């Protein structure tokens, strides 16, 4: 479900997945790894959700 939320955010914002990973986790491969089965830990899940919620262009979209 988290990956689906990320994919929706990426589509809505037009942000490249590598930039998202760098901004959220300092890891440009984050989304690619999640697409291949990586399960982030709870602290990273919270950072991802906080980033998506706080992103200015996404205030009204999510």
mmCIF file of the N, C-alpha and C atoms, coordinates in Angstrom:
data_MODEL
# 
_entry.id   MODEL 
# 
loop_
_atom_site.group_PDB 
_atom_site.id 
_atom_site.type_symbol 
_atom_site.label_atom_id 
_atom_site.label_alt_id 
_atom_site.label_comp_id 
_atom_site.label_asym_id 
_atom_site.label_entity_id 
_atom_site.label_seq_id 
_atom_site.pdbx_PDB_ins_code 
_atom_site.Cartn_x 
_atom_site.Cartn_y 
_atom_site.Cartn_z 
_atom_site.occupancy 
_atom_site.B_iso_or_equiv 
_atom_site.pdbx_formal_charge 
_atom_site.auth_seq_id 
_atom_site.auth_comp_id 
_atom_site.auth_asym_id 
_atom_site.auth_atom_id 
_atom_site.pdbx_PDB_model_num 
ATOM 1   N N  . UNK A 1 1  ? 0.818  -1.182 0.000   1.00 0.00 ? 1  UNK A N  1 
ATOM 2   C CA . UNK A 1 1  ? 0.000  0.000  0.000   1.00 0.00 ? 1  UNK A CA 1 
ATOM 3   C C  . UNK A 1 1  ? 0.872  1.260  0.000   1.00 0.00 ? 1  UNK A C  1 
ATOM 4   N N  . UNK A 1 2  ? 1.991  1.237  0.725   1.00 0.00 ? 2  UNK A N  1 
ATOM 5   C CA . UNK A 1 2  ? 2.876  2.397  0.750   1.00 0.00 ? 2  UNK A CA 1 
ATOM 6   C C  . UNK A 1 2  ? 3.443  2.667  -0.635  1.00 0.00 ? 2  UNK A C  1 
ATOM 7   N N  . UNK A 1 3  ? 3.842  1.616  -1.329  1.00 0.00 ? 3  UNK A N  1 
ATOM 8   C CA . UNK A 1 3  ? 4.385  1.800  -2.677  1.00 0.00 ? 3  UNK A CA 1 
ATOM 9   C C  . UNK A 1 3  ? 3.327  2.408  -3.593  1.00 0.00 ? 3  UNK A C  1 
ATOM 10  N N  . UNK A 1 4  ? 2.101  1.994  -3.466  1.00 0.00 ? 4  UNK A N  1 
ATOM 11  C CA . UNK A 1 4  ? 1.025  2.563  -4.274  1.00 0.00 ? 4  UNK A CA 1 
ATOM 12  C C  . UNK A 1 4  ? 0.863  4.060  -3.985  1.00 0.00 ? 4  UNK A C  1 
ATOM 13  N N  . UNK A 1 5  ? 0.964  4.423  -2.717  1.00 0.00 ? 5  UNK A N  1 
ATOM 14  C CA . UNK A 1 5  ? 0.867  5.828  -2.323  1.00 0.00 ? 5  UNK A CA 1 
ATOM 15  C C  . UNK A 1 5  ? 2.036  6.631  -2.914  1.00 0.00 ? 5  UNK A C  1 
ATOM 16  N N  . UNK A 1 6  ? 3.221  6.042  -2.897  1.00 0.00 ? 6  UNK A N  1 
ATOM 17  C CA . UNK A 1 6  ? 4.393  6.702  -3.477  1.00 0.00 ? 6  UNK A CA 1 
ATOM 18  C C  . UNK A 1 6  ? 4.205  6.873  -4.975  1.00 0.00 ? 6  UNK A C  1 
ATOM 19  N N  . UNK A 1 7  ? 3.758  5.823  -5.639  1.00 0.00 ? 7  UNK A N  1 
ATOM 20  C CA . UNK A 1 7  ? 3.564  5.891  -7.098  1.00 0.00 ? 7  UNK A CA 1 
ATOM 21  C C  . UNK A 1 7  ? 2.531  6.972  -7.448  1.00 0.00 ? 7  UNK A C  1 
ATOM 22  N N  . UNK A 1 8  ? 1.473  7.066  -6.670  1.00 0.00 ? 8  UNK A N  1 
ATOM 23  C CA . UNK A 1 8  ? 0.463  8.098  -6.897  1.00 0.00 ? 8  UNK A CA 1 
ATOM 24  C C  . UNK A 1 8  ? 1.086  9.488  -6.721  1.00 0.00 ? 8  UNK A C  1 
ATOM 25  N N  . UNK A 1 9  ? 1.867  9.650  -5.664  1.00 0.00 ? 9  UNK A N  1 
ATOM 26  C CA . UNK A 1 9  ? 2.539  10.925 -5.417  1.00 0.00 ? 9  UNK A CA 1 
ATOM 27  C C  . UNK A 1 9  ? 3.466  11.287 -6.574  1.00 0.00 ? 9  UNK A C  1 
ATOM 28  N N  . UNK A 1 10 ? 4.251  10.324 -7.033  1.00 0.00 ? 10 UNK A N  1 
ATOM 29  C CA . UNK A 1 10 ? 5.190  10.592 -8.123  1.00 0.00 ? 10 UNK A CA 1 
ATOM 30  C C  . UNK A 1 10 ? 4.450  11.034 -9.380  1.00 0.00 ? 10 UNK A C  1 
ATOM 31  N N  . UNK A 1 11 ? 3.360  10.372 -9.671  1.00 0.00 ? 11 UNK A N  1 
ATOM 32  C CA . UNK A 1 11 ? 2.588  10.730 -10.862 1.00 0.00 ? 11 UNK A CA 1 
ATOM 33  C C  . UNK A 1 11 ? 1.973  12.119 -10.712 1.00 0.00 ? 11 UNK A C  1 
ATOM 34  N N  . UNK A 1 12 ? 1.399  12.391 -9.548  1.00 0.00 ? 12 UNK A N  1 
ATOM 35  C CA . UNK A 1 12 ? 0.732  13.673 -9.318  1.00 0.00 ? 12 UNK A CA 1 
ATOM 36  C C  . UNK A 1 12 ? 1.723  14.840 -9.293  1.00 0.00 ? 12 UNK A C  1 
ATOM 37  N N  . UNK A 1 13 ? 2.901  14.604 -8.736  1.00 0.00 ? 13 UNK A N  1 
ATOM 38  C CA . UNK A 1 13 ? 3.873  15.687 -8.582  1.00 0.00 ? 13 UNK A CA 1 
ATOM 39  C C  . UNK A 1 13 ? 4.802  15.812 -9.783  1.00 0.00 ? 13 UNK A C  1 
ATOM 40  N N  . UNK A 1 14 ? 4.934  14.743 -10.560 1.00 0.00 ? 14 UNK A N  1 
ATOM 41  C CA . UNK A 1 14 ? 5.874  14.751 -11.672 1.00 0.00 ? 14 UNK A CA 1 
ATOM 42  C C  . UNK A 1 14 ? 7.315  14.595 -11.223 1.00 0.00 ? 14 UNK A C  1 
ATOM 43  N N  . UNK A 1 15 ? 7.510  14.227 -9.972  1.00 0.00 ? 15 UNK A N  1 
ATOM 44  C CA . UNK A 1 15 ? 8.858  14.075 -9.422  1.00 0.00 ? 15 UNK A CA 1 
ATOM 45  C C  . UNK A 1 15 ? 9.467  12.745 -9.869  1.00 0.00 ? 15 UNK A C  1 
ATOM 46  N N  . UNK A 1 16 ? 10.708 12.751 -10.328 1.00 0.00 ? 16 UNK A N  1 
ATOM 47  C CA . UNK A 1 16 ? 11.371 11.484 -10.658 1.00 0.00 ? 16 UNK A CA 1 
ATOM 48  C C  . UNK A 1 16 ? 11.551 10.625 -9.399  1.00 0.00 ? 16 UNK A C  1 
ATOM 49  N N  . UNK A 1 17 ? 11.458 9.319  -9.572  1.00 0.00 ? 17 UNK A N  1 
ATOM 50  C CA . UNK A 1 17 ? 11.538 8.429  -8.406  1.00 0.00 ? 17 UNK A CA 1 
ATOM 51  C C  . UNK A 1 17 ? 12.896 8.488  -7.731  1.00 0.00 ? 17 UNK A C  1 
ATOM 52  N N  . UNK A 1 18 ? 13.951 8.773  -8.489  1.00 0.00 ? 18 UNK A N  1 
ATOM 53  C CA . UNK A 1 18 ? 15.278 8.862  -7.884  1.00 0.00 ? 18 UNK A CA 1 
ATOM 54  C C  . UNK A 1 18 ? 15.386 10.106 -6.999  1.00 0.00 ? 18 UNK A C  1 
ATOM 55  N N  . UNK A 1 19 ? 14.774 11.203 -7.420  1.00 0.00 ? 19 UNK A N  1 
ATOM 56  C CA . UNK A 1 19 ? 14.787 12.425 -6.608  1.00 0.00 ? 19 UNK A CA 1 
ATOM 57  C C  . UNK A 1 19 ? 13.993 12.216 -5.324  1.00 0.00 ? 19 UNK A C  1 
ATOM 58  N N  . UNK A 1 20 ? 12.847 11.544 -5.441  1.00 0.00 ? 20 UNK A N  1 
ATOM 59  C CA . UNK A 1 20 ? 12.050 11.246 -4.254  1.00 0.00 ? 20 UNK A CA 1 
ATOM 60  C C  . UNK A 1 20 ? 12.894 10.484 -3.235  1.00 0.00 ? 20 UNK A C  1 
ATOM 61  N N  . UNK A 1 21 ? 13.570 9.443  -3.683  1.00 0.00 ? 21 UNK A N  1 
ATOM 62  C CA . UNK A 1 21 ? 14.402 8.647  -2.782  1.00 0.00 ? 21 UNK A CA 1 
ATOM 63  C C  . UNK A 1 21 ? 15.516 9.460  -2.149  1.00 0.00 ? 21 UNK A C  1 
ATOM 64  N N  . UNK A 1 22 ? 16.141 10.329 -2.946  1.00 0.00 ? 22 UNK A N  1 
ATOM 65  C CA . UNK A 1 22 ? 17.208 11.180 -2.399  1.00 0.00 ? 22 UNK A CA 1 
ATOM 66  C C  . UNK A 1 22 ? 16.662 12.128 -1.340  1.00 0.00 ? 22 UNK A C  1 
ATOM 67  N N  . UNK A 1 23 ? 15.523 12.752 -1.611  1.00 0.00 ? 23 UNK A N  1 
ATOM 68  C CA . UNK A 1 23 ? 14.965 13.719 -0.666  1.00 0.00 ? 23 UNK A CA 1 
ATOM 69  C C  . UNK A 1 23 ? 14.476 13.062 0.624   1.00 0.00 ? 23 UNK A C  1 
ATOM 70  N N  . UNK A 1 24 ? 13.870 11.903 0.501   1.00 0.00 ? 24 UNK A N  1 
ATOM 71  C CA . UNK A 1 24 ? 13.268 11.243 1.669   1.00 0.00 ? 24 UNK A CA 1 
ATOM 72  C C  . UNK A 1 24 ? 14.294 10.457 2.477   1.00 0.00 ? 24 UNK A C  1 
ATOM 73  N N  . UNK A 1 25 ? 15.180 9.742  1.789   1.00 0.00 ? 25 UNK A N  1 
ATOM 74  C CA . UNK A 1 25 ? 16.054 8.805  2.504   1.00 0.00 ? 25 UNK A CA 1 
ATOM 75  C C  . UNK A 1 25 ? 17.523 8.912  2.123   1.00 0.00 ? 25 UNK A C  1 
ATOM 76  N N  . UNK A 1 26 ? 17.876 9.912  1.336   1.00 0.00 ? 26 UNK A N  1 
ATOM 77  C CA . UNK A 1 26 ? 19.250 10.044 0.829   1.00 0.00 ? 26 UNK A CA 1 
ATOM 78  C C  . UNK A 1 26 ? 19.658 8.778  0.082   1.00 0.00 ? 26 UNK A C  1 
ATOM 79  N N  . UNK A 1 27 ? 18.680 8.160  -0.581  1.00 0.00 ? 27 UNK A N  1 
ATOM 80  C CA . UNK A 1 27 ? 18.900 6.913  -1.309  1.00 0.00 ? 27 UNK A CA 1 
ATOM 81  C C  . UNK A 1 27 ? 18.137 6.966  -2.632  1.00 0.00 ? 27 UNK A C  1 
ATOM 82  N N  . UNK A 1 28 ? 18.824 7.300  -3.736  1.00 0.00 ? 28 UNK A N  1 
ATOM 83  C CA . UNK A 1 28 ? 18.121 7.405  -5.012  1.00 0.00 ? 28 UNK A CA 1 
ATOM 84  C C  . UNK A 1 28 ? 17.533 6.089  -5.505  1.00 0.00 ? 28 UNK A C  1 
ATOM 85  N N  . UNK A 1 29 ? 17.932 4.971  -4.928  1.00 0.00 ? 29 UNK A N  1 
ATOM 86  C CA . UNK A 1 29 ? 17.406 3.665  -5.345  1.00 0.00 ? 29 UNK A CA 1 
ATOM 87  C C  . UNK A 1 29 ? 16.218 3.201  -4.512  1.00 0.00 ? 29 UNK A C  1 
ATOM 88  N N  . UNK A 1 30 ? 15.771 4.020  -3.561  1.00 0.00 ? 30 UNK A N  1 
ATOM 89  C CA . UNK A 1 30 ? 14.703 3.615  -2.642  1.00 0.00 ? 30 UNK A CA 1 
ATOM 90  C C  . UNK A 1 30 ? 13.480 3.083  -3.369  1.00 0.00 ? 30 UNK A C  1 
ATOM 91  N N  . UNK A 1 31 ? 12.916 3.858  -4.284  1.00 0.00 ? 31 UNK A N  1 
ATOM 92  C CA . UNK A 1 31 ? 11.673 3.445  -4.952  1.00 0.00 ? 31 UNK A CA 1 
ATOM 93  C C  . UNK A 1 31 ? 11.931 2.228  -5.836  1.00 0.00 ? 31 UNK A C  1 
ATOM 94  N N  . UNK A 1 32 ? 13.034 2.224  -6.555  1.00 0.00 ? 32 UNK A N  1 
ATOM 95  C CA . UNK A 1 32 ? 13.367 1.070  -7.385  1.00 0.00 ? 32 UNK A CA 1 
ATOM 96  C C  . UNK A 1 32 ? 13.495 -0.195 -6.552  1.00 0.00 ? 32 UNK A C  1 
ATOM 97  N N  . UNK A 1 33 ? 14.139 -0.077 -5.406  1.00 0.00 ? 33 UNK A N  1 
ATOM 98  C CA . UNK A 1 33 ? 14.270 -1.237 -4.509  1.00 0.00 ? 33 UNK A CA 1 
ATOM 99  C C  . UNK A 1 33 ? 12.913 -1.675 -3.972  1.00 0.00 ? 33 UNK A C  1 
ATOM 100 N N  . UNK A 1 34 ? 12.052 -0.705 -3.648  1.00 0.00 ? 34 UNK A N  1 
ATOM 101 C CA . UNK A 1 34 ? 10.717 -1.060 -3.157  1.00 0.00 ? 34 UNK A CA 1 
ATOM 102 C C  . UNK A 1 34 ? 9.911  -1.739 -4.254  1.00 0.00 ? 34 UNK A C  1 
ATOM 103 N N  . UNK A 1 35 ? 10.086 -1.305 -5.489  1.00 0.00 ? 35 UNK A N  1 
ATOM 104 C CA . UNK A 1 35 ? 9.401  -1.958 -6.606  1.00 0.00 ? 35 UNK A CA 1 
ATOM 105 C C  . UNK A 1 35 ? 9.853  -3.401 -6.753  1.00 0.00 ? 35 UNK A C  1 
ATOM 106 N N  . UNK A 1 36 ? 11.056 -3.688 -6.264  1.00 0.00 ? 36 UNK A N  1 
ATOM 107 C CA . UNK A 1 36 ? 11.596 -5.050 -6.327  1.00 0.00 ? 36 UNK A CA 1 
ATOM 108 C C  . UNK A 1 36 ? 11.456 -5.803 -5.012  1.00 0.00 ? 36 UNK A C  1 
ATOM 109 N N  . UNK A 1 37 ? 10.625 -5.282 -4.104  1.00 0.00 ? 37 UNK A N  1 
ATOM 110 C CA . UNK A 1 37 ? 10.321 -6.032 -2.888  1.00 0.00 ? 37 UNK A CA 1 
ATOM 111 C C  . UNK A 1 37 ? 10.882 -5.499 -1.591  1.00 0.00 ? 37 UNK A C  1 
ATOM 112 N N  . UNK A 1 38 ? 11.685 -4.447 -1.620  1.00 0.00 ? 38 UNK A N  1 
ATOM 113 C CA . UNK A 1 38 ? 12.238 -3.899 -0.380  1.00 0.00 ? 38 UNK A CA 1 
ATOM 114 C C  . UNK A 1 38 ? 11.110 -3.409 0.516   1.00 0.00 ? 38 UNK A C  1 
ATOM 115 N N  . UNK A 1 39 ? 11.199 -3.746 1.794   1.00 0.00 ? 39 UNK A N  1 
ATOM 116 C CA . UNK A 1 39 ? 10.230 -3.295 2.785   1.00 0.00 ? 39 UNK A CA 1 
ATOM 117 C C  . UNK A 1 39 ? 10.947 -2.338 3.742   1.00 0.00 ? 39 UNK A C  1 
ATOM 118 N N  . UNK A 1 40 ? 10.606 -1.046 3.685   1.00 0.00 ? 40 UNK A N  1 
ATOM 119 C CA . UNK A 1 40 ? 11.280 -0.100 4.580   1.00 0.00 ? 40 UNK A CA 1 
ATOM 120 C C  . UNK A 1 40 ? 10.841 -0.294 6.028   1.00 0.00 ? 40 UNK A C  1 
ATOM 121 N N  . UNK A 1 41 ? 11.741 0.059  6.934   1.00 0.00 ? 41 UNK A N  1 
ATOM 122 C CA . UNK A 1 41 ? 11.421 -0.009 8.356   1.00 0.00 ? 41 UNK A CA 1 
ATOM 123 C C  . UNK A 1 41 ? 10.445 1.088  8.754   1.00 0.00 ? 41 UNK A C  1 
ATOM 124 N N  . UNK A 1 42 ? 9.922  0.978  9.951   1.00 0.00 ? 42 UNK A N  1 
ATOM 125 C CA . UNK A 1 42 ? 8.905  1.916  10.426  1.00 0.00 ? 42 UNK A CA 1 
ATOM 126 C C  . UNK A 1 42 ? 9.379  3.371  10.446  1.00 0.00 ? 42 UNK A C  1 
ATOM 127 N N  . UNK A 1 43 ? 10.608 3.659  10.883  1.00 0.00 ? 43 UNK A N  1 
ATOM 128 C CA . UNK A 1 43 ? 11.039 5.064  10.852  1.00 0.00 ? 43 UNK A CA 1 
ATOM 129 C C  . UNK A 1 43 ? 11.039 5.646  9.428   1.00 0.00 ? 43 UNK A C  1 
ATOM 130 N N  . UNK A 1 44 ? 11.457 4.863  8.451   1.00 0.00 ? 44 UNK A N  1 
ATOM 131 C CA . UNK A 1 44 ? 11.472 5.330  7.071   1.00 0.00 ? 44 UNK A CA 1 
ATOM 132 C C  . UNK A 1 44 ? 10.047 5.467  6.538   1.00 0.00 ? 44 UNK A C  1 
ATOM 133 N N  . UNK A 1 45 ? 9.174  4.561  6.909   1.00 0.00 ? 45 UNK A N  1 
ATOM 134 C CA . UNK A 1 45 ? 7.768  4.663  6.500   1.00 0.00 ? 45 UNK A CA 1 
ATOM 135 C C  . UNK A 1 45 ? 7.189  5.980  7.000   1.00 0.00 ? 45 UNK A C  1 
ATOM 136 N N  . UNK A 1 46 ? 7.472  6.318  8.245   1.00 0.00 ? 46 UNK A N  1 
ATOM 137 C CA . UNK A 1 46 ? 6.968  7.584  8.801   1.00 0.00 ? 46 UNK A CA 1 
ATOM 138 C C  . UNK A 1 46 ? 7.543  8.786  8.058   1.00 0.00 ? 46 UNK A C  1 
ATOM 139 N N  . UNK A 1 47 ? 8.832  8.741  7.700   1.00 0.00 ? 47 UNK A N  1 
ATOM 140 C CA . UNK A 1 47 ? 9.441  9.849  6.951   1.00 0.00 ? 47 UNK A CA 1 
ATOM 141 C C  . UNK A 1 47 ? 8.811  9.985  5.577   1.00 0.00 ? 47 UNK A C  1 
ATOM 142 N N  . UNK A 1 48 ? 8.566  8.861  4.917   1.00 0.00 ? 48 UNK A N  1 
ATOM 143 C CA . UNK A 1 48 ? 7.943  8.886  3.591   1.00 0.00 ? 48 UNK A CA 1 
ATOM 144 C C  . UNK A 1 48 ? 6.558  9.509  3.675   1.00 0.00 ? 48 UNK A C  1 
ATOM 145 N N  . UNK A 1 49 ? 5.753  9.049  4.616   1.00 0.00 ? 49 UNK A N  1 
ATOM 146 C CA . UNK A 1 49 ? 4.394  9.565  4.750   1.00 0.00 ? 49 UNK A CA 1 
ATOM 147 C C  . UNK A 1 49 ? 4.393  11.047 5.122   1.00 0.00 ? 49 UNK A C  1 
ATOM 148 N N  . UNK A 1 50 ? 5.308  11.454 5.990   1.00 0.00 ? 50 UNK A N  1 
ATOM 149 C CA . UNK A 1 50 ? 5.394  12.868 6.365   1.00 0.00 ? 50 UNK A CA 1 
ATOM 150 C C  . UNK A 1 50 ? 5.808  13.720 5.169   1.00 0.00 ? 50 UNK A C  1 
ATOM 151 N N  . UNK A 1 51 ? 6.734  13.221 4.368   1.00 0.00 ? 51 UNK A N  1 
ATOM 152 C CA . UNK A 1 51 ? 7.183  13.968 3.193   1.00 0.00 ? 51 UNK A CA 1 
ATOM 153 C C  . UNK A 1 51 ? 6.031  14.156 2.215   1.00 0.00 ? 51 UNK A C  1 
ATOM 154 N N  . UNK A 1 52 ? 5.322  13.088 1.935   1.00 0.00 ? 52 UNK A N  1 
ATOM 155 C CA . UNK A 1 52 ? 4.207  13.162 0.981   1.00 0.00 ? 52 UNK A CA 1 
ATOM 156 C C  . UNK A 1 52 ? 3.138  14.128 1.487   1.00 0.00 ? 52 UNK A C  1 
ATOM 157 N N  . UNK A 1 53 ? 2.816  14.061 2.756   1.00 0.00 ? 53 UNK A N  1 
ATOM 158 C CA . UNK A 1 53 ? 1.797  14.925 3.334   1.00 0.00 ? 53 UNK A CA 1 
ATOM 159 C C  . UNK A 1 53 ? 2.226  16.395 3.315   1.00 0.00 ? 53 UNK A C  1 
ATOM 160 N N  . UNK A 1 54 ? 3.497  16.660 3.576   1.00 0.00 ? 54 UNK A N  1 
ATOM 161 C CA . UNK A 1 54 ? 3.987  18.032 3.682   1.00 0.00 ? 54 UNK A CA 1 
ATOM 162 C C  . UNK A 1 54 ? 4.361  18.655 2.347   1.00 0.00 ? 54 UNK A C  1 
ATOM 163 N N  . UNK A 1 55 ? 4.472  17.855 1.299   1.00 0.00 ? 55 UNK A N  1 
ATOM 164 C CA . UNK A 1 55 ? 4.912  18.389 0.012   1.00 0.00 ? 55 UNK A CA 1 
ATOM 165 C C  . UNK A 1 55 ? 3.925  19.447 -0.469  1.00 0.00 ? 55 UNK A C  1 
ATOM 166 N N  . UNK A 1 56 ? 4.399  20.670 -0.740  1.00 0.00 ? 56 UNK A N  1 
ATOM 167 C CA . UNK A 1 56 ? 3.491  21.792 -1.053  1.00 0.00 ? 56 UNK A CA 1 
ATOM 168 C C  . UNK A 1 56 ? 2.499  21.527 -2.188  1.00 0.00 ? 56 UNK A C  1 
ATOM 169 N N  . UNK A 1 57 ? 2.944  20.966 -3.270  1.00 0.00 ? 57 UNK A N  1 
ATOM 170 C CA . UNK A 1 57 ? 2.046  20.738 -4.400  1.00 0.00 ? 57 UNK A CA 1 
ATOM 171 C C  . UNK A 1 57 ? 1.028  19.648 -4.111  1.00 0.00 ? 57 UNK A C  1 
ATOM 172 N N  . UNK A 1 58 ? 1.253  18.903 -3.063  1.00 0.00 ? 58 UNK A N  1 
ATOM 173 C CA . UNK A 1 58 ? 0.393  17.760 -2.767  1.00 0.00 ? 58 UNK A CA 1 
ATOM 174 C C  . UNK A 1 58 ? -0.601 18.058 -1.651  1.00 0.00 ? 58 UNK A C  1 
ATOM 175 N N  . UNK A 1 59 ? -0.603 19.249 -1.135  1.00 0.00 ? 59 UNK A N  1 
ATOM 176 C CA . UNK A 1 59 ? -1.484 19.586 -0.020  1.00 0.00 ? 59 UNK A CA 1 
ATOM 177 C C  . UNK A 1 59 ? -2.943 19.310 -0.316  1.00 0.00 ? 59 UNK A C  1 
ATOM 178 N N  . UNK A 1 60 ? -3.369 19.543 -1.545  1.00 0.00 ? 60 UNK A N  1 
ATOM 179 C CA . UNK A 1 60 ? -4.772 19.351 -1.881  1.00 0.00 ? 60 UNK A CA 1 
ATOM 180 C C  . UNK A 1 60 ? -5.026 18.072 -2.682  1.00 0.00 ? 60 UNK A C  1 
ATOM 181 N N  . UNK A 1 61 ? -3.968 17.439 -3.176  1.00 0.00 ? 61 UNK A N  1 
ATOM 182 C CA . UNK A 1 61 ? -4.131 16.270 -4.045  1.00 0.00 ? 61 UNK A CA 1 
ATOM 183 C C  . UNK A 1 61 ? -4.313 14.985 -3.258  1.00 0.00 ? 61 UNK A C  1 
ATOM 184 N N  . UNK A 1 62 ? -3.784 14.915 -2.041  1.00 0.00 ? 62 UNK A N  1 
ATOM 185 C CA . UNK A 1 62 ? -3.851 13.661 -1.282  1.00 0.00 ? 62 UNK A CA 1 
ATOM 186 C C  . UNK A 1 62 ? -4.891 13.740 -0.219  1.00 0.00 ? 62 UNK A C  1 
# 
